[in-house]
Amino acid sequence: MKTAYTCFCTDVIHDGHLNIINETKKLGRVVVGALSDKTLIRFNKFPTISQEERIKLYRSLEGVDEVVIQDDMMYDDVITLVHPDYVVHGDNWKEGPEKTIRDHVEELVKSYGGEVVDVPYTYNEKVKKIDLQLREKLAMPEYRRKRLRQLLEMTPIVKAMEAHSGLTGLIVEKTVVEHEGKLDQFDAMWISSLCDSTAKGKPDIELVDMTSRFRTIDDITEVTTKPIIFDGDTGGLTEHFVYTVRSLEKMGVSAVIIEDKTGLKKNSLFGTEVEQTQASIEDFSAKIAAGKKAQLTDDFMIIARIESLILERGMEDALNRARAFVKAGADGIMIHSRKKDPAEILEFCDKFRSEDTKTPIVVVPSSFNTITEAELADHGVNIVIYANQLTRSAFPAMQKTAEDILRYHRAKEVDDRLMSIKQIITLIDEL
């Protein structure tokens, strides 16, 4: 009897999945692959039930003969294990980023005479409602909040991109690229005070209050599901910071990063060009401890950002602060530099990792932007934040468009570099 294989990555079975099973049954013995948690998360399908529960769910389906774990997005492991005569999938993978997967699978099975079978994708009001309900479930605070910790356990390095609005959040959420036969995407979102302030036309000096910044979070969480890391600046007064922690936790934010400075906040890229005061180790440790005491779940993370290298206080000062802040309860350490050479960042990471192998390290390679994620991971970095690139790319494009419309007194000259409104609104899910 021939073997037909199909892979599921869903927590909820609907008509589309049942149709796939029925079509697979016509071809032979049905083997269903359950995409593993690790691979699901890389595939932007955060599970709401456990891997074991998904396996049990798939085994309960009428017509399923066997369930196996698929641990490779590109199917290499299951093709070797199952050696199926047919690989069955909805025809939605014939275009877009997933076409890379289909092409790879087709090449694998053709090598021994197998075949890829594309089943017309099932989409009706019932399926649409179930998909929407699942997306809404993924957006719920109790599910979103824990995802950063999940990612840290399952991926070599977490990639976070800045978002400062619902639309930029959707760009981070939905951008997927094919590169060297693999699919890749961002893992998390960074809500930067700089980009949030800039989008509102305000200086980056903590002028935009938390109420306004929380509104930005609301705009993003309403339309996305990926974990959020929030730029908390200095955290403000300790008495205020504890309330910020509680609020962020309730909203489903995964982490807040606060920097060890006091007084009027100035952007770190100014370094010693402007007067900036670093908080004492004791005071900042007390703020971290107060924040940890205030939080109600184990999911939320407080990450301490160290400004010693920015302010040219030296490597030993940075390391002493890192040790103290971890002891105070920090769930991660962010080390920052404005030098174009990443040498001092890598030196810090190597020295910190030699004595602390577990605490996550966060870096923001804005100035030292030649280094790759893989190189950072080799030095123990766990999270890389692309902190302002969307804002910086949008501004010159908008400015150039405005100038050209003024110059030519019409819009034709700018049209060839504009995305159509139709393309933009395809990012936005309709109810």
N, C-alpha and C positions, 0 to 999 in steps of 0.2 A: 504494500500500500504506500502511495506517495505521501510526502509530508508537506504541509503548508504552514507557513509561519507568519504571524503578525505581531506587532509590538504595540502595547498600550502604555500610555503615560498619564492616565486619567484617574481621578479619585471617585468619579461618578459615571456610571454606565447609562448611556442614552441610546436612542434609536440608531444613531450613526455607528456606534460600536457593535450593536447587535446585528446590523446589516453586514458589517465587516466579518463577524463570526459566521454568519449564514453563507456569505460568499466564499469564505475560506473552507468551510465544510464541504463544499461542492468539489474541491480540488484534492482532498485527502485528509489525513490525520491532522488535527488542529493543535498546533503548539503556539501558545501565547507568551510573548516576552513581556516581563514586567520591568520597565526601565528603573534602574536602581536610584535610590535617593541622591547619591553623588552625581549621577548623570542627569537626573531630572533637574537638579539645581543649576547645573551648567547649561541646561536646555531651556532655562527660564520657566520651569514648571514646578514651582515650589509646592511640595506635597502638603495636603491638609490632614492626611491620614498616613500611618506608618507604612513602610515597605511591606511588612508582614501582613498588614490589613489589605493592602492592594493585591498581594498574591492570593490571599483567601478570597477576595472579591472576584478575581478573574477565574479562579478554580470553580467557583459556584455557578459560572455561566454554562447554560446548556450548550453542548456541542464542543466544549473545550476538553481536549484529551490530556494536555500537559501544560504546566506553566514553568518557565525558566526565568532566571534573572538575566537581563541584558545590561551589561556594565559599560558598553561602548556605544556612543551615539552613532557611530558609523557602521555598526552591526558586525564588525570583524569577529568579535568573540562568539556571537551566536551562530554565525554562518559556519564557523569552524566546528562548533559544538553540535548543532542540529543538522547541518548540511541539508537545508530544505530544498525541495524541488520547486517550491513557489514561495515568494515573499509577497505578502498582500498588504496593501496600504491604500488609504484614501488618495484620490488623484490630486489632492491639494499640494502634494509634494512634487508635482511636475513643474512647478515654477517657484520663483522666489528663492530665498536662501536654502530652503530644504531640498531644492533640486540637487545640490551638491551631495546630499546623503543618498538620494535616489540613484544618481549616476554611479556612485561608489558601490552601492549594493548591486546594481545591475551588472557591473563589471565583475564583482565577486562571484555571483551565481552563474553567470554565463561561462565562467572558466570551467565549470563541470556540467553544463547543460541545463542549469536551472533557469527560472523565469521570474520576472517581476510582474505582478498583476496589480493594475491600478483600478480601484473601485470608485465609481462616481461618489463624490463627497455628499453626505446627507446633511441637508440644512433646511430645517423647518422651524416653525414658531416654538415648538416644544424643545428642540435642540438648542435654539437660540436662547431660550429662557434659562435652560440648565447651564449653558456656558456663561451667561451673565451672572447667574447665582454663584457659580464657582469663582468667577473673577472678583465678585463682591466679597466673597468669603476670604479670598487671598488678601484683600485690601483691609480686612478687619485688624484693629490694633494688636489683638492677642496673637495673631498669626504673623503679621509683618514684623513686629518688634523683635522676635527671636531669630530672624533670618540672618542677621549679620554674624551671630555666633555660629549658626549652622554653616555658613559659608567659610568661616575661619577654620572650621574642623574639616571641611571637605575639599577646599581648593588651595592650590599652591600660593596664589596671591589674589586678593579681592580688588577689583578695579571699580573705583567710584568716579562718576562724572558729575560736575556741578549742574544743578537745576535751580532756576529762580522763578519759575512760573509753571502753570499747568502744561503749557505747550512744550517747554524745554524738558519737563518731566516725562512727557510722552516720547520725546526724541530719545532720551536716555533709556526709557522702558522698551522701546520697540526697534531700536537700531540693531540690526544683526548683519554681520559681514561674513563672507566666505574667504578664507585665506589659507592657501596651501592645503586644500582639501578638508579643512575644518571650519566649523561655524564658531564665531566668537561674538561676544556682546559685553556690555557693562553689567556689573553685578549689583551695584548700589548707587545711590544718589547722595551728593554732597550739597547741602543747602548753606551756601557761603554768605557771611554777613557782607562781604565786599560786593558780591554780585547782587545780593538782595538790595543793598543800599543803592548801588549803581542803577539798577532797574527802576528805582523810585526817584532817581536824580538827586540823591542825598550823599554827603560825604561819609566815608567809612570810619566813623568815630563813635560807634554805638548810638548814633542819633536816632536811628529807626528803632522804636521800642519793641519789646517782646510781643505785645499784642498784635502789632503789624506783622512781625516776623512769623508769628504763629498762623496768621492768615495765609502767608505764603505756603506754609506746611499744609494747611487745609486744602489749598488749591491743588497742590501736588498729590496729596493722598487720595483725593476724590477720584483721580483718573489713573492712578498707577498702583503697582503692587510691590515694587522692589524696596529693599530696606533703605532707610534714610539715616545719614550721619549729619548731625546738626552742628554748625559752627556757633559755639556759644561765646565767642570772644573771650573776655576775662572771666566770664561767669557773674560779674558784678559783685555786689555785696554778698557775703556768705548767707546772710538771712534771706536774701532774694533768690540765691542760687537753688536753695532747697525746693522752692516753689517751682522754679523752672524745670528741675528734674522731674517732679511729680507731673507737671503739665505735659512735658515731652513724652513721658512714659505712657500717659493716658492716650496720647495721640497716636501711639504706635511707632514712634521714632526709636531706632535701634541704639543710637549712641550720641553723646554730646562730647565735643572736644573743646576744652577750655585752656587758655594760655596763661603762663605764669607771669603776667604783667599787672601793674596797677595804674591807677590814674586814667587820664584821657587816653583812650586807645588810638594808636597810630599804626598804620599798616606795617607789617614786618619787613616788607621790601625796602622801606626807608632805612632800616638798620640803625646805625649810629648817626645818621644824617639829621635825625630829629631826636629830641630828648624822650627817652622811653625808660620807664622804671620797672625793673623786674621785682616781682613779689619775693618776699623771703621764703625760704624752704618751709619754715614752720607755718606761716600764714596760708600758703597755698596748700600744704598738706592738710591743714584744718578744713579748708574749703572742700577738698576732695572727700575727706572723711564725713563731713556733714552731708554732702550730696549722696554718698553711698548709704548713709544711715536713713536718708529720706526715701530712697526708692523702695518700691513695694514688690518688685519681681526680680528674679535672677537674670532675666533676659537683657535688661538695659545695661549699657556700658558707659562709664565715664572715662574719657581718655585725656591724659595730661599732655599738653603741648609745651615743649621746653624751648625757650628763646635764647639760651646761652650762646649758641653759635652765631645767631643773628646779631646779638649784642656784643660779640667778641669777648665773651667771658671765659672762653677756654673749654677744652674737652672734659677736663676733670670736673668742672662745675656742672656741666651737662650730665655727666654720669652720676654725680652725687645726687643731683635733683631726681634723676630717673629712679635711683634706688629708693630715695625717700618717698617719692610719689607712689611707687608700687606698694611700699610698706603701708602707706596711708589708705590704700584700697583702689588705686587707679587700675582700670581694666586694660589699659594699653598706654603706650608712650608714643607721642608724635614728636619727631625731631625735625627741625626746620633749618634751612640754610638759604642764603641768597647768592651764594657763589655758583658760577657756571660749571665748575669742576665738582663732581660729587664725592671727591676724596674724603672730605671731613665727615660727610654723612655716612659713608661706608665704614670709616674708622669707628664712628660712634656705634653703628650697628654691630660690627664685629666684636667690639669690646663689651657692649651690653649683652650680646648673645652668649659670650663666653662665660658669663655669670648668671644669666637668666635665659633659659631656653624656652620658656612658655609665654611670657607676657607679649602680646602682639605689638609690633612696631609699625607705625604709620609714617609715610613720607609724602611730601607734596612736591614733585619734581617740576616746578614751574621754571626755575632758573637753570637747574642742572638737567635739562630736558633731553640730553642725548642718551642717557642711560635707559636700558630696556627693563621691562617688568621682570623678565627672567633673571637679569643681572641683579636686580634688587632682591629678588627672592633668594638668590644664592647667598646673600649677606644677611638673611633672616628677616627681611621685610615681609609683612603680612598684608598690609593694605596700602595701595597707591591711590592718591586722590588727584584727579585732574581738576584743579580748583576753580578755574576761570576761563577755560578755553572757549566755551560756547559764547560767553559774553564778549570775549575779545574778538571772536570771528564775526559775530553779528554786527558789532558797532561799525567797523570800516565798510562793510557791505551796505549797511543802511545809509551811512554818510555819503558814500559814492553815488548811490541811487538818488538821494536828495539833490546832490550837486548837479548830476546830469539832467534831471528833470528841469531844474532851474536854468541850466545852460542851453538846453534845446527847446524849452517851452512845450514839451510833449513827453510822453512816456515810451515811445517806440524804441529809442536807443537803449533803454535799460531792460527791455522785455526778454532778450535772449539769455539773461543771467538770473531771471526770476523763476521761482517755482510757481506752478499754477496753483490757484486756490483749490482746485479739485484735488491735487496731490496733497496739499496741506490738510484738508479736512478728512482725508482717508486715515489720518493718524487718530482722529477723534472717534471713539466708539459711540454709536447711537443706541438708545434704549429700544 
